[in-house]
Amino acid sequence: QVLFVESGGGLVQPGESLRLSCAASGRTFTFSSTTMGWFRQAPGKEREFLAGVWSDNYEYYVESVKDRFTISRDNAKNTVYLQMNSLKLEDTAIYYCNTHPPRDHWGQGTPVTVSS
């Protein structure tokens, strides 16, 4: 089983930025060769995929965050990051990381609230 521990969420105003981190670990889990992703679940909505990063650092995004969010990884730290800029009210959600495609087990996520 892979353990995901997300952090970095908080309360921000529209237009501000946050950087999320996610540390992944597991006895047989090889982070450096695994595609990682960020997801979010807004209140009353299903969890959605946002961004992914291949082992060679190729990044891909859904259209709604493409020009505002940046995913990155540090294989030495088994950590994946999500830099979020120009945050909007509709970005309010709990943010999760997982492999992409995701495994069955999820971490607790980190909450992001965008409010004026």
Accessible surface in RSA format (square Angstrom, percent):
REM  Atomic radii and reference values for relative SASA: ProtOr
REM  Chains: A
REM  Algorithm: Lee & Richards
REM  Probe-radius: 1.40
REM  Slices: 20
REM RES _ NUM      All-atoms   Total-Side   Main-Chain    Non-polar    All polar
REM                ABS   REL    ABS   REL    ABS   REL    ABS   REL    ABS   REL
RES GLN A   1   170.74  95.5 100.02  73.1  70.72 168.4  43.68  93.0 127.05  96.4
RES VAL A   2     6.38   4.2   3.72   3.4   2.66   6.4   3.72   3.2   2.66   7.2
RES LEU A   3    93.81  52.2  93.29  66.7   0.52   1.3  93.29  65.5   0.52   1.4
RES PHE A   4     3.68   1.8   0.35   0.2   3.34   8.7   0.35   0.2   3.34   9.5
RES VAL A   5    82.03  54.0  76.96  69.7   5.07  12.2  79.25  68.9   2.78   7.5
RES GLU A   6    16.27   9.3   0.65   0.5  15.61  37.2   0.00   0.0  16.27  13.3
RES SER A   7    57.64  48.7  54.45  72.7   3.18   7.3  38.66  82.3  18.98  26.6
RES GLY A   8    37.38  46.1   0.00   N/A  37.38  46.1  24.92  68.4  12.46  27.9
RES GLY A   9    27.98  34.5   0.00   N/A  27.98  34.5   1.07   2.9  26.92  60.3
RES GLY A  10    28.58  35.2   0.00   N/A  28.58  35.2  28.37  77.9   0.20   0.5
RES LEU A  11   133.29  74.2 102.22  73.1  31.07  78.1 102.25  71.8  31.04  83.5
RES VAL A  12    14.66   9.6  11.26  10.2   3.40   8.2  14.66  12.7   0.00   0.0
RES GLN A  13   103.58  57.9 103.58  75.7   0.00   0.0  20.29  43.2  83.29  63.2
RES PRO A  14    59.28  43.2  39.56  36.1  19.72  71.7  39.87  32.9  19.41 120.6
RES GLY A  15    54.24  66.9   0.00   N/A  54.24  66.9  29.19  80.1  25.05  56.1
RES GLU A  16    79.73  45.8  73.90  55.9   5.84  13.9  34.05  65.9  45.68  37.3
RES SER A  17    56.08  47.4  36.90  49.2  19.18  44.2  21.12  45.0  34.96  49.0
RES LEU A  18    30.79  17.1  25.92  18.5   4.87  12.2  30.79  21.6   0.00   0.0
RES ARG A  19   130.75  54.9 115.00  58.6  15.75  37.5  35.77  48.9  94.98  57.6
RES LEU A  20     0.00   0.0   0.00   0.0   0.00   0.0   0.00   0.0   0.00   0.0
RES SER A  21    29.63  25.0  29.63  39.5   0.00   0.0  13.36  28.5  16.26  22.8
RES CYS A  22     0.23   0.2   0.00   0.0   0.23   0.5   0.23   0.6   0.00   0.0
RES ALA A  23    47.97  44.1  45.11  69.6   2.86   6.5  45.33  63.8   2.64   7.0
RES ALA A  24     2.00   1.8   0.00   0.0   2.00   4.5   0.02   0.0   1.98   5.2
RES SER A  25    55.98  47.3  54.29  72.5   1.69   3.9  40.31  85.8  15.67  22.0
RES GLY A  26    26.70  32.9   0.00   N/A  26.70  32.9  11.83  32.5  14.87  33.3
RES ARG A  27   240.90 101.1 195.97  99.9  44.93 107.0  85.88 117.4 155.02  94.0
RES THR A  28   130.60  92.9  98.13  99.5  32.47  77.4  76.15 102.3  54.45  82.3
RES PHE A  29    22.10  11.1   2.47   1.5  19.63  51.1   5.50   3.3  16.60  47.5
RES THR A  30    80.48  57.2  73.32  74.3   7.16  17.1  45.60  61.2  34.88  52.7
RES PHE A  31     3.67   1.8   0.53   0.3   3.14   8.2   0.53   0.3   3.14   9.0
RES SER A  32    51.84  43.8  44.81  59.8   7.03  16.2  24.08  51.3  27.76  38.9
RES SER A  33    79.54  67.2  52.90  70.6  26.64  61.4  41.08  87.5  38.45  53.9
RES THR A  34    25.83  18.4  22.32  22.6   3.51   8.4  15.50  20.8  10.33  15.6
RES THR A  35    34.63  24.6  29.60  30.0   5.03  12.0   8.10  10.9  26.53  40.1
RES MET A  36     0.00   0.0   0.00   0.0   0.00   0.0   0.00   0.0   0.00   0.0
RES GLY A  37     0.00   0.0   0.00   N/A   0.00   0.0   0.00   0.0   0.00   0.0
RES TRP A  38     0.00   0.0   0.00   0.0   0.00   0.0   0.00   0.0   0.00   0.0
RES PHE A  39     9.11   4.6   9.11   5.6   0.00   0.0   9.11   5.5   0.00   0.0
RES ARG A  40    16.99   7.1  16.93   8.6   0.06   0.1   0.61   0.8  16.37   9.9
RES GLN A  41    65.72  36.7  62.06  45.4   3.66   8.7   9.57  20.4  56.14  42.6
RES ALA A  42    19.72  18.1  16.25  25.1   3.47   7.9  16.56  23.3   3.15   8.3
RES PRO A  43   109.42  79.7  81.93  74.7  27.49  99.9  94.33  77.9  15.09  93.8
RES GLY A  44    92.50 114.1   0.00   N/A  92.50 114.1  45.92 126.0  46.58 104.3
RES LYS A  45   144.00  70.3 131.16  80.5  12.84  30.6  83.03  74.7  60.97  64.9
RES GLU A  46   155.25  89.1 142.58 107.9  12.67  30.2  58.26 112.7  96.99  79.2
RES ARG A  47    85.23  35.8  58.62  29.9  26.61  63.4  14.53  19.9  70.70  42.8
RES GLU A  48    74.54  42.8  68.94  52.2   5.60  13.3  31.08  60.1  43.46  35.5
RES PHE A  49    45.18  22.6  35.84  22.2   9.34  24.3  35.84  21.7   9.34  26.7
RES LEU A  50     0.00   0.0   0.00   0.0   0.00   0.0   0.00   0.0   0.00   0.0
RES ALA A  51     0.00   0.0   0.00   0.0   0.00   0.0   0.00   0.0   0.00   0.0
RES GLY A  52     0.00   0.0   0.00   N/A   0.00   0.0   0.00   0.0   0.00   0.0
RES VAL A  53     0.90   0.6   0.90   0.8   0.00   0.0   0.90   0.8   0.00   0.0
RES TRP A  54   119.21  47.8 119.21  57.7   0.00   0.0 107.04  57.1  12.16  19.7
RES SER A  55    50.41  42.6  38.92  51.9  11.49  26.5   7.38  15.7  43.03  60.3
RES ASP A  56   100.89  70.7  72.56  72.2  28.33  67.0  46.08 108.5  54.81  54.7
RES ASN A  57    86.50  59.7  77.57  75.0   8.93  21.5  24.94  60.0  61.56  59.5
RES TYR A  58   119.46  55.8 111.53  63.5   7.93  20.6  76.22  57.3  43.24  53.3
RES GLU A  59    70.31  40.4  55.40  41.9  14.92  35.5   9.77  18.9  60.54  49.4
RES TYR A  60    53.57  25.0  49.16  28.0   4.41  11.5  49.24  37.0   4.33   5.3
RES TYR A  61    50.75  23.7  22.19  12.6  28.56  74.3  21.77  16.4  28.97  35.7
RES VAL A  62    45.43  29.9  39.83  36.1   5.59  13.5  45.43  39.5   0.00   0.0
RES GLU A  63   141.19  81.1 122.92  93.0  18.27  43.5  65.86 127.4  75.33  61.5
RES SER A  64    68.05  57.5  44.74  59.7  23.31  53.7  52.59 112.0  15.46  21.7
RES VAL A  65     0.36   0.2   0.00   0.0   0.36   0.9   0.36   0.3   0.00   0.0
RES LYS A  66   111.94  54.6  99.86  61.3  12.08  28.8  47.40  42.7  64.53  68.7
RES ASP A  67   136.89  95.9  97.72  97.3  39.18  92.6  38.10  89.7  98.80  98.5
RES ARG A  68    30.37  12.8  25.17  12.8   5.20  12.4  24.11  32.9   6.26   3.8
RES PHE A  69     3.21   1.6   0.00   0.0   3.21   8.4   0.00   0.0   3.21   9.2
RES THR A  70    64.33  45.8  63.44  64.3   0.89   2.1  36.44  48.9  27.89  42.2
RES ILE A  71     0.00   0.0   0.00   0.0   0.00   0.0   0.00   0.0   0.00   0.0
RES SER A  72    46.45  39.2  43.39  57.9   3.05   7.0  35.26  75.1  11.19  15.7
RES ARG A  73    24.71  10.4   1.40   0.7  23.32  55.5   1.45   2.0  23.26  14.1
RES ASP A  74    43.07  30.2  38.64  38.5   4.43  10.5  13.32  31.4  29.75  29.7
RES ASN A  75    56.38  38.9  41.39  40.0  14.98  36.1  17.82  42.9  38.55  37.3
RES ALA A  76   102.11  93.9  55.71  86.0  46.40 105.6  67.92  95.6  34.19  90.6
RES LYS A  77   135.72  66.2 116.12  71.2  19.60  46.7  71.87  64.7  63.85  68.0
RES ASN A  78    52.73  36.4  52.70  50.9   0.02   0.1   9.76  23.5  42.97  41.5
RES THR A  79    12.90   9.2  12.90  13.1   0.00   0.0   5.24   7.0   7.66  11.6
RES VAL A  80     0.00   0.0   0.00   0.0   0.00   0.0   0.00   0.0   0.00   0.0
RES TYR A  81    27.40  12.8  27.40  15.6   0.00   0.0  14.28  10.7  13.12  16.2
RES LEU A  82     0.00   0.0   0.00   0.0   0.00   0.0   0.00   0.0   0.00   0.0
RES GLN A  83    58.57  32.8  58.32  42.6   0.25   0.6  28.40  60.5  30.17  22.9
RES MET A  84     0.00   0.0   0.00   0.0   0.00   0.0   0.00   0.0   0.00   0.0
RES ASN A  85    57.56  39.7  57.56  55.6   0.00   0.0  15.02  36.1  42.54  41.1
RES SER A  86    58.46  49.4  54.67  73.0   3.79   8.7  19.02  40.5  39.44  55.2
RES LEU A  87     2.45   1.4   0.00   0.0   2.45   6.1   0.00   0.0   2.45   6.6
RES LYS A  88    90.60  44.2  88.24  54.1   2.35   5.6  43.31  39.0  47.29  50.4
RES LEU A  89    99.88  55.6  91.74  65.6   8.14  20.5  91.92  64.6   7.96  21.4
RES GLU A  90   118.33  67.9  97.11  73.5  21.22  50.5  62.05 120.0  56.28  45.9
RES ASP A  91     0.15   0.1   0.15   0.1   0.00   0.0   0.00   0.0   0.15   0.1
RES THR A  92    36.81  26.2  34.55  35.0   2.26   5.4  32.67  43.9   4.14   6.3
RES ALA A  93     5.31   4.9   0.24   0.4   5.06  11.5   4.82   6.8   0.49   1.3
RES ILE A  94    68.90  39.2  68.82  51.3   0.07   0.2  68.82  49.6   0.07   0.2
RES TYR A  95     0.00   0.0   0.00   0.0   0.00   0.0   0.00   0.0   0.00   0.0
RES TYR A  96    22.17  10.4  22.17  12.6   0.00   0.0   3.56   2.7  18.61  22.9
RES CYS A  97     0.00   0.0   0.00   0.0   0.00   0.0   0.00   0.0   0.00   0.0
RES ASN A  98     0.00   0.0   0.00   0.0   0.00   0.0   0.00   0.0   0.00   0.0
RES THR A  99     8.08   5.7   8.08   8.2   0.00   0.0   6.65   8.9   1.43   2.2
RES HIS A 100    51.98  28.4  42.75  29.7   9.23  23.6  23.78  24.5  28.20  32.8
RES PRO A 101   111.43  81.2 105.06  95.8   6.36  23.1 105.06  86.7   6.36  39.5
RES PRO A 102    59.45  43.3  38.02  34.7  21.43  77.9  38.05  31.4  21.40 133.0
RES ARG A 103   109.16  45.8  99.98  51.0   9.18  21.9  38.14  52.1  71.02  43.0
RES ASP A 104   146.35 102.5 119.95 119.4  26.40  62.4  42.10  99.1 104.25 104.0
RES HIS A 105    70.79  38.7  63.99  44.5   6.81  17.4  50.13  51.7  20.67  24.0
RES TRP A 106    54.12  21.7  39.26  19.0  14.85  34.9  27.87  14.9  26.25  42.6
RES GLY A 107    12.85  15.9   0.00   N/A  12.85  15.9   5.83  16.0   7.02  15.7
RES GLN A 108   171.12  95.7 148.21 108.3  22.91  54.5  57.57 122.5 113.55  86.1
RES GLY A 109    13.72  16.9   0.00   N/A  13.72  16.9   0.00   0.0  13.72  30.7
RES THR A 110     8.17   5.8   7.37   7.5   0.80   1.9   2.11   2.8   6.06   9.2
RES PRO A 111    84.75  61.8  83.71  76.3   1.04   3.8  83.75  69.1   1.00   6.2
RES VAL A 112     1.32   0.9   0.00   0.0   1.32   3.2   0.00   0.0   1.32   3.6
RES THR A 113    54.11  38.5  54.11  54.9   0.00   0.0  28.46  38.2  25.65  38.8
RES VAL A 114     5.51   3.6   0.00   0.0   5.51  13.3   0.00   0.0   5.51  14.9
RES SER A 115    52.28  44.2  47.29  63.1   4.98  11.5  15.88  33.8  36.40  51.0
RES SER A 116   120.08 101.5  62.67  83.6  57.40 132.2  48.67 103.6  71.40 100.0
END  Absolute sums over single chains surface
CHAIN  1 A     6346.3       5035.1       1311.2       3287.8       3058.4
END  Absolute sums over all chains
TOTAL          6346.3       5035.1       1311.2       3287.8       3058.4
